Amino acid sequence: MGTKILYTDDIHVVGELYDSNNQPGETGKTLVATSTGSTWQEVPAGIPVLVTTAILNGIAVTNNQTFAAVNCIGSQILTSGAEGWTSSSSSIEIPATGYYQISFAISTTSTGARATDVFAITVNGTVQAEESNSAYIRNASGINEGACVLTIVKYLITGDDIGLASRREGTTTTAGSTVSAKSVLSIQAIGRPATTSGVVSSAESSEATRNIVIGTSATPPDIGSVDTNTIYFQREA
């Protein structure tokens, strides 16, 4: 092990820097504090946290003017993020607290002239205030589909369930259903609260303080005489 030179204002490391597992750092890794010490980890570089799902085909949409759940969330097409995503036809579970952008484009069809669908997001079963555009289905001259589109940003908590709900504009009550081939749902994290790790209790804070030593001599101690996990600040001559 090479010579270590430590100053009170700065710490200069000549040679390897080791973690609590006695492992030296590797190119591209960063030293991260844990509850028991420190460890070298890969640095996430622009990895988004997101999920994109299909919309199930032929699922009945609400034909009255009050919002009701539509269990039409399909299979996961694209996912990213260390936490993973859990989803079903009725909801998608948020993996971690933060700000999320939720977007969908959902096409519907109906045999009734002037059927007009509207969709919204639900959070834990509660319909949110934001609504999509209305999908006016003329059902004439081959125009028998319409699309509802919406993008919103929400602050969500770990475990929140995101679902879909629909209602009808006007009084046309002819049955309608989703069109999978022209629909998609996407959720992407756009901001997370800052987090810290390492010192997680007052007891650990005291332990950390005890392992910071200010040298009282101008002569540095031998490497073997310094306790494990101790930062030694040496006074200048």
Secondary structure, DSSP 8 states (H G I E B T S, - for coil): ----EE-SS-EE--S--B-TTS-B--TTEEEEEETTEEEEEE---S---EEEEEE-TT-EE--SSS-EE---EEEEEEEE-TT--EE-SS-EE--SSEEEEEEEEEEEEESSTTEEEEEEEEETTEEEEEE---EEE--BTTB-EEEEEEEEEEEE-TT-EEEEEEEEESS----EEEEEEEEEEEEEEEE------S--SHHHHHHHHHTEEE-SSSS---GGGS-TT-EEE----
